[in-house]
Amino acid sequence: MPEEGKMFSTVDRNFKDIMAKCAKNPLVLEACTQVGVLEKIIDSNVLLDKINRGLNAYLEKKRLFFPRFFFLSNDEMLEILSETKDPLRVQPHLKKCFEGIAKLDFDSDLVIHGMFSSEGEAVQFSYTIDTNEAKGAVEKWLLQVQNCMLVSVRDVIEEAIEEYQNTPRKQWVQEWPGQVVICVGSIFWTQEVHESIGMGSDGLNAYLKVLHDQLGDIVDLVRGKLTTQQRITLGALVVIDVHARDVVHDIALK
């Protein structure tokens, strides 16, 4: 914003000149009626309006490039965009753009390898992001983070689907991030309900027993020793499992 920068320099210079005159003659009436003071204030206000319009246009351009900036106020955006030389200083602002990301996993070369939730869950990125390639454009590497986040979560879900079929559920739910556990569990529940409906009442009643057993396993885990994150995940899973059991029970009755 070179033009706005020049205008701000003029406003700054006008302000300093007026303050210098006031320091020499601090009497209000005399200071305010000095030659040129009113004109400089009027000119400065006009320039500040132009600067504000230019700033809003600049921020709008950034928001259109990275739409998650629409979640932020102008002041918050300026804080982020001002950190062009040190991507690490953007970390405190991440949650304003990505609700589920508390921080990113940077190495010493400022390359991003993964993300962490507020609860400490870690997800490795499917590919790395070199923030140096953005050449100070914060919005560019944040857009890369957004795209990589989607790809990485999808890849982790695919891995978890494979493991679900080869690992006891009671063990499986403790080995994956909460979002993945909920998502994959819902996928298999939908598939298994579909198959059970195809087998009629006997199939639904048999699957209802399976759901009872699965719910009992999760309740046993919740009563045991867990990490904070595991307890959060399993607490949510219990609610979903109870609902899933009740839905199948209602279908079986009909």
N, C-alpha and C positions, 0 to 999 in steps of 0.2 A: 504493500500500500504506500508507494513512494509519494504520491500527490497528497494523501492525507497526512503523511509524515511531515511534509513541508509546511502544510497549513497548521499543524499542531505546533511546530517550531515557532511559527509567527505568533500564535496565541500565547505560547509560553514566554516569548520575548516581551510581548505586550504586558502580560501579567507582572513580570519581573520589573519592567520599567515603572509601572504604576505603583508597585509596592516600594520601589526605591524612593519615589517621590513622596509617598506617604510616610516613609521612615524619616525623611528629612523634615517634613512638615506634618506632624501627626494630628493637627487640628482638623476635625471632620469637614466642616464647611469649606475651609481653605483647600484641603486636599482634594475634595470632590469637584471643586470649581476651577482647578488648574487647567490651563490650555491643553487640549488634546486628550484628556483623560476620558471624557464621554465618548469621543469618536473611537478611541482604541477599544473601549468596552463593547460598543455596538459592532465594530468590525470583528472582534473576537467571537461574539455570539453568532454572527453570520457564519464565520469559519467553523465554529463548533457544530453547527447544524449540518454543514456540508460533510464534516468529518464523521458525524453520527450516521448520516445516510450512506456514506462510503463504507463504514464499518459494518452496517447491517447488510449491505449488498455482498460484502466479502464473506460474512458469516453464513449468509444464505447459500452462497456458492459452495462452501464447505459442507453445509448440511445436505445439499443435493448430492454431493459426491459420497458422503457417508451419512445416510439417513438417521442413524442412531443419535446423531448430534441434535436432532429435533427434541430429544428428551431433556436436553440441557438448556439452562439459561445462557444468555450472552456472556455473563461474567464467568460461568463455569467453562464455557467453550474457550474463552480467551486464556484461562488458566492452562487448559490442555494444549492449545495451539502454541502457547509461548514456550513449551518444553521441547523445542525442536532439536536441541543438541543432546539431551539426555532422556531417552525413552523410559528409563527407570523411574523418572519423576512423574510419569503419567500413571503409574501404578495406583496411587490413592484415588484416582478418578475413575478407575475401570468399572466399578459397580454402578456408576451413573449411566454407563453405556451398555454394560452386560450384567444383568441382574444376577446371573449365576457364577460370574467370574470375580473372585476376590483379588487374585494376582496372577501374573504370568511367570513362567519359568524361563528367565533369561540366563544365558551363560556370560562369560567374561567379555565375549565379542559382541554382546547385545543381540545375539540370535535367540529367538524364542523357540522353546522345545515342547512346551505344554502349558496347562492351565490348572489352577487350584480353586476350589470353592471356598466359601467362608468357613465351612466345617473341616477343611483340610483335605477333601477328596482331590485326587490328582488324576488328570487325563493327559496322556502323552499325545502330542499332535502327530498326525499321519505324515506330515512333512514339516520341515523347519521354516521359520520366517526370519529373514535377515533384515532387521530394521535399518541397517546402514544403506540398503538399496533405495530406501524411500527418500534419502537425502534431506532429512529434516521435515518432510511432509507427514505429520502425525496421522492425518486422516487416511493416508495410503496404507500404512502398515496396520492400522486398526481395521480397515476393510479386509485386509488379508487375514487378520485374526478371526474376523467374523466368518469368512468363507472356510477357513481351516477348522474352526470350531465345529461347524456343521458336518464337514467331512469326517472329522475325527470321532465325533459322537456316533455317527452312522457306522463307522468301522468298528468301534468298540461294541456296539449293539450286535453287529454281525458275528463278532468273535464270541460274545456272550451267548448267542443263539446256538452256536456249535457246542459250546461247553455245557449248556443246559441239558443237552441230550446225553451227555457222557458223565455228568456229575450229580450226586444226590442233591436234591433241591435245598435241603437244610444246610449243606456246605456251600452250594453255589451262591446263595443269597448273601453270604458274608464276603465274597471275593470280588464283587463288582460294585461300581458306583451306584448310588441310590436311583438316579434317573434310569439307568440301564436295567436295574432289577425290576422296577415298576413296568417299564416298557416291554421287556422281554417276557415277563410273567404274564402280562396282558395278552401278548401275541399267542403264547402257548395255551392260555385259558380259552381264548376264542377258537383256536384250532380244535382243542379237545372237546369243547362244548358242541361244536359242529359235528364232530365224529360221533359223539354220544347221542345226539339227536337222531342221527342216521341209524343207530342201533335200537331205537325205541325206548320204552320205559326201563327195561333191564339195563341198557347202556347208561341212561341218565342216573339211575339209582346207584350203579357201580361207580360212576364218576363222582357222585355226591359223597360217597364214602372216601374216595381219594382226596377230595377237597377237605373233608373233616380231618383226615390224617395230616394233610399239609398244614392246615391251620394250627393243629395241635403241635406240630414240630416248631412252627414259628413262635408260638406262645412259650414253648419250653426255652427257646433261645432268648426271648425277651426277658425271661425270669433269671437267666444266667448272667455271666460276666461278659460285657460287650464294650466296645469303644463307643464314644459319644456318637460318632457318625453311624455306626452299625445300629445303635439304638434308635436313632432318628429314622433310618431306612426301614428297619423292621417294624417300628411303630406305625409307619404309613402303610406298610405291607399288610399288617394285621387288619387294618380297616378295609383295605381293598379285598383281602381274602374273605373276610366276613361277608362283604357285599356280594362277591362272586359266588360264595356258597349259597347265599339266600336266593340269588337269581336262579341258580340251577335247581334249587329246592322248589321254587315256584313253577319252573318249567316242568319238572317231574310230576307235580301234582296235577297239572293240566293235561 
